[in-house]
Amino acid sequence: MTQGRAVYLDQQVGGAMSVPTVLTLPWVADQSVGPISEAAKR
């Protein structure tokens, strides 16, 4: 049974996560927290 909790993030987010820096971490968090939070509510 699937519950729809998989989150697929944009390729730009994946690229930014592969080289974490002081500048990319806040941006990745802004892009990721919302979709992950919504998936967790399901």
N, CA, C and O atoms as a Tripos MOL2 file, in Angstrom:
@<TRIPOS>MOLECULE
protein
  168   167    42     0     0
PROTEIN
NO_CHARGES

@<TRIPOS>ATOM
      1 N           0.8460   -1.1780    0.0000 N.3       1 MET1
      2 CA          0.0000    0.0000    0.0000 C.3       1 MET1
      3 C           0.8930    1.2440    0.0000 C.2       1 MET1
      4 O           1.7820    1.3860    0.8400 O.2       1 MET1
      5 N           0.6420    2.1290   -0.9460 N.am      2 THR2
      6 CA          1.4030    3.3860   -0.9780 C.3       2 THR2
      7 C           0.6040    4.4740   -0.2820 C.2       2 THR2
      8 O          -0.6260    4.5010   -0.3360 O.2       2 THR2
      9 N           1.3140    5.3480    0.3570 N.am      3 GLN3
     10 CA          0.6620    6.4080    1.1120 C.3       3 GLN3
     11 C           0.9560    7.7930    0.5460 C.2       3 GLN3
     12 O           0.5670    8.7990    1.1380 O.2       3 GLN3
     13 N           1.6400    7.8520   -0.5980 N.am      4 GLY4
     14 CA          1.9140    9.1450   -1.2130 C.3       4 GLY4
     15 C           2.8790   10.0140   -0.4460 C.2       4 GLY4
     16 O           2.7740   11.2400   -0.4790 O.2       4 GLY4
     17 N           3.8090    9.4050    0.2380 N.am      5 ARG5
     18 CA          4.7410   10.1970    1.0460 C.3       5 ARG5
     19 C           6.0860   10.4240    0.3830 C.2       5 ARG5
     20 O           6.9860   10.9950    0.9980 O.2       5 ARG5
     21 N           6.2380    9.9930   -0.8440 N.am      6 ALA6
     22 CA          7.4930   10.2360   -1.5550 C.3       6 ALA6
     23 C           7.5340   11.6880   -2.0080 C.2       6 ALA6
     24 O           6.5320   12.2320   -2.4720 O.2       6 ALA6
     25 N           8.6820   12.3000   -1.8730 N.am      7 VAL7
     26 CA          8.8570   13.6910   -2.2860 C.3       7 VAL7
     27 C           9.9450   13.7280   -3.3430 C.2       7 VAL7
     28 O          11.0650   13.2710   -3.1170 O.2       7 VAL7
     29 N           9.6040   14.2750   -4.4950 N.am      8 TYR8
     30 CA         10.5670   14.4320   -5.5680 C.3       8 TYR8
     31 C          10.8750   15.9170   -5.6940 C.2       8 TYR8
     32 O          10.0000   16.7290   -5.9930 O.2       8 TYR8
     33 N          12.1320   16.2480   -5.4620 N.am      9 LEU9
     34 CA         12.5540   17.6390   -5.5040 C.3       9 LEU9
     35 C          13.1760   17.9490   -6.8550 C.2       9 LEU9
     36 O          13.6270   17.0480   -7.5620 O.2       9 LEU9
     37 N          13.1980   19.1980   -7.2000 N.am     10 ASP10
     38 CA         13.7470   19.6790   -8.4510 C.3      10 ASP10
     39 C          15.2330   19.3150   -8.5790 C.2      10 ASP10
     40 O          15.9340   19.1670   -7.5770 O.2      10 ASP10
     41 N          15.6900   19.1760   -9.7990 N.am     11 GLN11
     42 CA         17.0940   18.8300  -10.0420 C.3      11 GLN11
     43 C          18.0380   19.8890   -9.4820 C.2      11 GLN11
     44 O          19.1440   19.5630   -9.0520 O.2      11 GLN11
     45 N          17.6200   21.1430   -9.4810 N.am     12 GLN12
     46 CA         18.4570   22.2110   -8.9180 C.3      12 GLN12
     47 C          18.6710   21.9970   -7.4230 C.2      12 GLN12
     48 O          19.7530   22.2690   -6.9020 O.2      12 GLN12
     49 N          17.6450   21.5120   -6.7390 N.am     13 VAL13
     50 CA         17.7770   21.2400   -5.3070 C.3      13 VAL13
     51 C          18.7840   20.1140   -5.0900 C.2      13 VAL13
     52 O          19.6280   20.1960   -4.1970 O.2      13 VAL13
     53 N          18.6970   19.0740   -5.8980 N.am     14 GLY14
     54 CA         19.6540   17.9690   -5.7930 C.3      14 GLY14
     55 C          21.0760   18.4220   -6.0380 C.2      14 GLY14
     56 O          21.9990   18.0010   -5.3420 O.2      14 GLY14
     57 N          21.2510   19.2760   -7.0260 N.am     15 GLY15
     58 CA         22.5780   19.8070   -7.3050 C.3      15 GLY15
     59 C          23.1140   20.6380   -6.1550 C.2      15 GLY15
     60 O          24.2910   20.5470   -5.8040 O.2      15 GLY15
     61 N          22.2480   21.4460   -5.5730 N.am     16 ALA16
     62 CA         22.6750   22.2810   -4.4420 C.3      16 ALA16
     63 C          22.9890   21.4240   -3.2220 C.2      16 ALA16
     64 O          23.8770   21.7590   -2.4380 O.2      16 ALA16
     65 N          22.2620   20.3190   -3.0580 N.am     17 MET17
     66 CA         22.5150   19.4400   -1.9190 C.3      17 MET17
     67 C          23.8190   18.6600   -2.0860 C.2      17 MET17
     68 O          24.4280   18.2450   -1.1000 O.2      17 MET17
     69 N          24.2400   18.4650   -3.3220 N.am     18 SER18
     70 CA         25.4580   17.6830   -3.5430 C.3      18 SER18
     71 C          26.7200   18.4630   -3.1700 C.2      18 SER18
     72 O          27.7680   17.8680   -2.9200 O.2      18 SER18
     73 N          26.6190   19.7870   -3.1350 N.am     19 VAL19
     74 CA         27.7460   20.6350   -2.7490 C.3      19 VAL19
     75 C          27.2380   21.6310   -1.7090 C.2      19 VAL19
     76 O          27.0470   22.8060   -2.0190 O.2      19 VAL19
     77 N          27.0210   21.1710   -0.4850 N.am     20 PRO20
     78 CA         26.4540   22.0630    0.5280 C.3      20 PRO20
     79 C          27.4340   23.1600    0.9370 C.2      20 PRO20
     80 O          28.5940   22.8990    1.2560 O.2      20 PRO20
     81 N          26.9400   24.3770    0.9180 N.am     21 THR21
     82 CA         27.7310   25.5180    1.3640 C.3      21 THR21
     83 C          26.8490   26.3910    2.2600 C.2      21 THR21
     84 O          25.6580   26.1270    2.4240 O.2      21 THR21
     85 N          27.4350   27.4030    2.8200 N.am     22 VAL22
     86 CA         26.6940   28.3340    3.6610 C.3      22 VAL22
     87 C          25.5880   29.0170    2.8480 C.2      22 VAL22
     88 O          24.5530   29.3890    3.4000 O.2      22 VAL22
     89 N          25.8000   29.1780    1.5670 N.am     23 LEU23
     90 CA         24.8050   29.8360    0.7250 C.3      23 LEU23
     91 C          23.7190   28.8870    0.2360 C.2      23 LEU23
     92 O          22.5650   29.2940    0.0970 O.2      23 LEU23
     93 N          24.0660   27.6320   -0.0280 N.am     24 THR24
     94 CA         23.0660   26.7130   -0.5800 C.3      24 THR24
     95 C          22.1670   26.0940    0.4830 C.2      24 THR24
     96 O          21.0120   25.7880    0.1900 O.2      24 THR24
     97 N          22.6500   25.9020    1.6910 N.am     25 LEU25
     98 CA         21.8360   25.2400    2.7160 C.3      25 LEU25
     99 C          20.5240   25.9670    3.0240 C.2      25 LEU25
    100 O          19.4840   25.3100    3.0740 O.2      25 LEU25
    101 N          20.5180   27.2760    3.2290 N.am     26 PRO26
    102 CA         19.2270   27.9390    3.4770 C.3      26 PRO26
    103 C          18.2780   27.8390    2.2780 C.2      26 PRO26
    104 O          17.0700   27.6790    2.4590 O.2      26 PRO26
    105 N          18.8050   27.9300    1.0790 N.am     27 TRP27
    106 CA         17.9760   27.8350   -0.1200 C.3      27 TRP27
    107 C          17.3700   26.4450   -0.2490 C.2      27 TRP27
    108 O          16.1830   26.3030   -0.5430 O.2      27 TRP27
    109 N          18.1940   25.4170   -0.0260 N.am     28 VAL28
    110 CA         17.6970   24.0400   -0.0780 C.3      28 VAL28
    111 C          16.6180   23.8370    0.9850 C.2      28 VAL28
    112 O          15.6020   23.1970    0.7150 O.2      28 VAL28
    113 N          16.8210   24.3610    2.1620 N.am     29 ALA29
    114 CA         15.8190   24.2350    3.2200 C.3      29 ALA29
    115 C          14.5140   24.9010    2.7930 C.2      29 ALA29
    116 O          13.4400   24.3360    2.9990 O.2      29 ALA29
    117 N          14.5900   26.0850    2.2050 N.am     30 ASP30
    118 CA         13.3860   26.7750    1.7400 C.3      30 ASP30
    119 C          12.6450   25.9660    0.6800 C.2      30 ASP30
    120 O          11.4140   25.9530    0.6530 O.2      30 ASP30
    121 N          13.3790   25.3030   -0.1770 N.am     31 GLN31
    122 CA         12.7750   24.5310   -1.2540 C.3      31 GLN31
    123 C          12.2490   23.1730   -0.7970 C.2      31 GLN31
    124 O          11.3470   22.6220   -1.4280 O.2      31 GLN31
    125 N          12.7890   22.6300    0.2790 N.am     32 SER32
    126 CA         12.5190   21.2530    0.6780 C.3      32 SER32
    127 C          11.5440   21.0950    1.8360 C.2      32 SER32
    128 O          10.7490   20.1550    1.8430 O.2      32 SER32
    129 N          11.5880   21.9740    2.7930 N.am     33 VAL33
    130 CA         10.8020   21.7930    4.0210 C.3      33 VAL33
    131 C           9.3060   21.7310    3.7280 C.2      33 VAL33
    132 O           8.6080   20.8800    4.2790 O.2      33 VAL33
    133 N           8.8060   22.6130    2.8750 N.am     34 GLY34
    134 CA          7.3790   22.6320    2.5590 C.3      34 GLY34
    135 C           6.8850   21.3180    1.9680 C.2      34 GLY34
    136 O           5.9420   20.7300    2.4970 O.2      34 GLY34
    137 N           7.5010   20.8410    0.8770 N.am     35 PRO35
    138 CA          7.0530   19.5760    0.2920 C.3      35 PRO35
    139 C           7.1960   18.3740    1.2360 C.2      35 PRO35
    140 O           6.3440   17.4860    1.2440 O.2      35 PRO35
    141 N           8.2590   18.3480    2.0180 N.am     36 ILE36
    142 CA          8.4550   17.2380    2.9680 C.3      36 ILE36
    143 C           7.3960   17.2960    4.0650 C.2      36 ILE36
    144 O           6.8690   16.2620    4.4740 O.2      36 ILE36
    145 N           7.0870   18.4840    4.5360 N.am     37 SER37
    146 CA          6.0550   18.6530    5.5620 C.3      37 SER37
    147 C           4.6900   18.2120    5.0340 C.2      37 SER37
    148 O           3.9470   17.5280    5.7390 O.2      37 SER37
    149 N           4.3600   18.5930    3.8180 N.am     38 GLU38
    150 CA          3.0850   18.1910    3.2350 C.3      38 GLU38
    151 C           2.9820   16.6710    3.0770 C.2      38 GLU38
    152 O           1.9330   16.0820    3.3390 O.2      38 GLU38
    153 N           4.0660   16.0540    2.6520 N.am     39 ALA39
    154 CA          4.0620   14.5940    2.4860 C.3      39 ALA39
    155 C           3.9210   13.8890    3.8300 C.2      39 ALA39
    156 O           3.2970   12.8310    3.9160 O.2      39 ALA39
    157 N           4.4920   14.4640    4.8670 N.am     40 ALA40
    158 CA          4.4160   13.8470    6.1990 C.3      40 ALA40
    159 C           3.0030   13.9040    6.7670 C.2      40 ALA40
    160 O           2.6440   13.0800    7.6080 O.2      40 ALA40
    161 N           2.2000   14.8600    6.3210 N.am     41 LYS41
    162 CA          0.8230   14.9870    6.8010 C.3      41 LYS41
    163 C          -0.1030   13.9200    6.2330 C.2      41 LYS41
    164 O          -1.1810   13.6800    6.7770 O.2      41 LYS41
    165 N           0.3050   13.2820    5.1500 N.am     42 ARG42
    166 CA         -0.5490   12.2830    4.4930 C.3      42 ARG42
    167 C          -0.5830   10.9930    5.2340 C.2      42 ARG42
    168 O          -1.2570   10.0540    4.8100 O.2      42 ARG42
@<TRIPOS>BOND
     1     1     2 1
     2     2     3 1
     3     3     4 2
     4     3     5 am
     5     5     6 1
     6     6     7 1
     7     7     8 2
     8     7     9 am
     9     9    10 1
    10    10    11 1
    11    11    12 2
    12    11    13 am
    13    13    14 1
    14    14    15 1
    15    15    16 2
    16    15    17 am
    17    17    18 1
    18    18    19 1
    19    19    20 2
    20    19    21 am
    21    21    22 1
    22    22    23 1
    23    23    24 2
    24    23    25 am
    25    25    26 1
    26    26    27 1
    27    27    28 2
    28    27    29 am
    29    29    30 1
    30    30    31 1
    31    31    32 2
    32    31    33 am
    33    33    34 1
    34    34    35 1
    35    35    36 2
    36    35    37 am
    37    37    38 1
    38    38    39 1
    39    39    40 2
    40    39    41 am
    41    41    42 1
    42    42    43 1
    43    43    44 2
    44    43    45 am
    45    45    46 1
    46    46    47 1
    47    47    48 2
    48    47    49 am
    49    49    50 1
    50    50    51 1
    51    51    52 2
    52    51    53 am
    53    53    54 1
    54    54    55 1
    55    55    56 2
    56    55    57 am
    57    57    58 1
    58    58    59 1
    59    59    60 2
    60    59    61 am
    61    61    62 1
    62    62    63 1
    63    63    64 2
    64    63    65 am
    65    65    66 1
    66    66    67 1
    67    67    68 2
    68    67    69 am
    69    69    70 1
    70    70    71 1
    71    71    72 2
    72    71    73 am
    73    73    74 1
    74    74    75 1
    75    75    76 2
    76    75    77 am
    77    77    78 1
    78    78    79 1
    79    79    80 2
    80    79    81 am
    81    81    82 1
    82    82    83 1
    83    83    84 2
    84    83    85 am
    85    85    86 1
    86    86    87 1
    87    87    88 2
    88    87    89 am
    89    89    90 1
    90    90    91 1
    91    91    92 2
    92    91    93 am
    93    93    94 1
    94    94    95 1
    95    95    96 2
    96    95    97 am
    97    97    98 1
    98    98    99 1
    99    99   100 2
   100    99   101 am
   101   101   102 1
   102   102   103 1
   103   103   104 2
   104   103   105 am
   105   105   106 1
   106   106   107 1
   107   107   108 2
   108   107   109 am
   109   109   110 1
   110   110   111 1
   111   111   112 2
   112   111   113 am
   113   113   114 1
   114   114   115 1
   115   115   116 2
   116   115   117 am
   117   117   118 1
   118   118   119 1
   119   119   120 2
   120   119   121 am
   121   121   122 1
   122   122   123 1
   123   123   124 2
   124   123   125 am
   125   125   126 1
   126   126   127 1
   127   127   128 2
   128   127   129 am
   129   129   130 1
   130   130   131 1
   131   131   132 2
   132   131   133 am
   133   133   134 1
   134   134   135 1
   135   135   136 2
   136   135   137 am
   137   137   138 1
   138   138   139 1
   139   139   140 2
   140   139   141 am
   141   141   142 1
   142   142   143 1
   143   143   144 2
   144   143   145 am
   145   145   146 1
   146   146   147 1
   147   147   148 2
   148   147   149 am
   149   149   150 1
   150   150   151 1
   151   151   152 2
   152   151   153 am
   153   153   154 1
   154   154   155 1
   155   155   156 2
   156   155   157 am
   157   157   158 1
   158   158   159 1
   159   159   160 2
   160   159   161 am
   161   161   162 1
   162   162   163 1
   163   163   164 2
   164   163   165 am
   165   165   166 1
   166   166   167 1
   167   167   168 2
@<TRIPOS>SUBSTRUCTURE
     1 MET1         2 RESIDUE 1 A MET
     2 THR2         6 RESIDUE 1 A THR
     3 GLN3        10 RESIDUE 1 A GLN
     4 GLY4        14 RESIDUE 1 A GLY
     5 ARG5        18 RESIDUE 1 A ARG
     6 ALA6        22 RESIDUE 1 A ALA
     7 VAL7        26 RESIDUE 1 A VAL
     8 TYR8        30 RESIDUE 1 A TYR
     9 LEU9        34 RESIDUE 1 A LEU
    10 ASP10       38 RESIDUE 1 A ASP
    11 GLN11       42 RESIDUE 1 A GLN
    12 GLN12       46 RESIDUE 1 A GLN
    13 VAL13       50 RESIDUE 1 A VAL
    14 GLY14       54 RESIDUE 1 A GLY
    15 GLY15       58 RESIDUE 1 A GLY
    16 ALA16       62 RESIDUE 1 A ALA
    17 MET17       66 RESIDUE 1 A MET
    18 SER18       70 RESIDUE 1 A SER
    19 VAL19       74 RESIDUE 1 A VAL
    20 PRO20       78 RESIDUE 1 A PRO
    21 THR21       82 RESIDUE 1 A THR
    22 VAL22       86 RESIDUE 1 A VAL
    23 LEU23       90 RESIDUE 1 A LEU
    24 THR24       94 RESIDUE 1 A THR
    25 LEU25       98 RESIDUE 1 A LEU
    26 PRO26      102 RESIDUE 1 A PRO
    27 TRP27      106 RESIDUE 1 A TRP
    28 VAL28      110 RESIDUE 1 A VAL
    29 ALA29      114 RESIDUE 1 A ALA
    30 ASP30      118 RESIDUE 1 A ASP
    31 GLN31      122 RESIDUE 1 A GLN
    32 SER32      126 RESIDUE 1 A SER
    33 VAL33      130 RESIDUE 1 A VAL
    34 GLY34      134 RESIDUE 1 A GLY
    35 PRO35      138 RESIDUE 1 A PRO
    36 ILE36      142 RESIDUE 1 A ILE
    37 SER37      146 RESIDUE 1 A SER
    38 GLU38      150 RESIDUE 1 A GLU
    39 ALA39      154 RESIDUE 1 A ALA
    40 ALA40      158 RESIDUE 1 A ALA
    41 LYS41      162 RESIDUE 1 A LYS
    42 ARG42      166 RESIDUE 1 A ARG
